[in-house]
Amino acid sequence: MVIRTYEDNDEKGWLRCRVLSFLDTAYFDDVRREKENYAHPSVELVAEEGNQIIGIMDIECEQKPNTICSNENIISGMIWHIAVHPDFQRKGVATALLDKAIKYLRDMGIRRIEAWTRDDRWVNSWYESNHFIKKDAYFHVYIEGKEVEGTLKSEVLQLTPVSACAHYTGNNEEILNRFNRVHECSMYELILNHEQRNNH
């Protein structure tokens, strides 16, 4: 396995790796047709084996605190994408990508990494095993079919909502029981202090 910087001609393999890795997760329907470009400096890595992209990691980096990430005091990087092809999962690919990314981030002066993920237990466990700490959470709520009635209303004449994805940031989780598909979305952070840097 080789970990290297993403190149433009990697896009098709990047997209395939991402969509296949998401199929068995809570993000199964988050499909992209092209890889985005970032407005800020970024670390964009791929893991490659046998001319196949088997893992991806994109981290967009702040130049001032709280411009991409949620911390007001520490210059941070946001993990927008991390994925490992299902045929290569649980073989250390994601951790190897993270280790390589941290080296780049340290050189860029980034002191903190932020990531948001849904409630797949094995994904959350990966963050925790790599010393990320859960700091915040809210809910992604999918509203479909009969759930729309009494929940969504259009102010545009003859435009009828049929489905939606909404964010719930309140404290009354019982309100969400009426919806079939609800995911907790958790924010994890990793502070790149001296001790943690030496562990990578």
Order of alpha helices (4+ residues) and beta strands (2+ residues): beta-alpha-beta-beta-beta-alpha-beta-alpha-beta-beta-beta-alpha
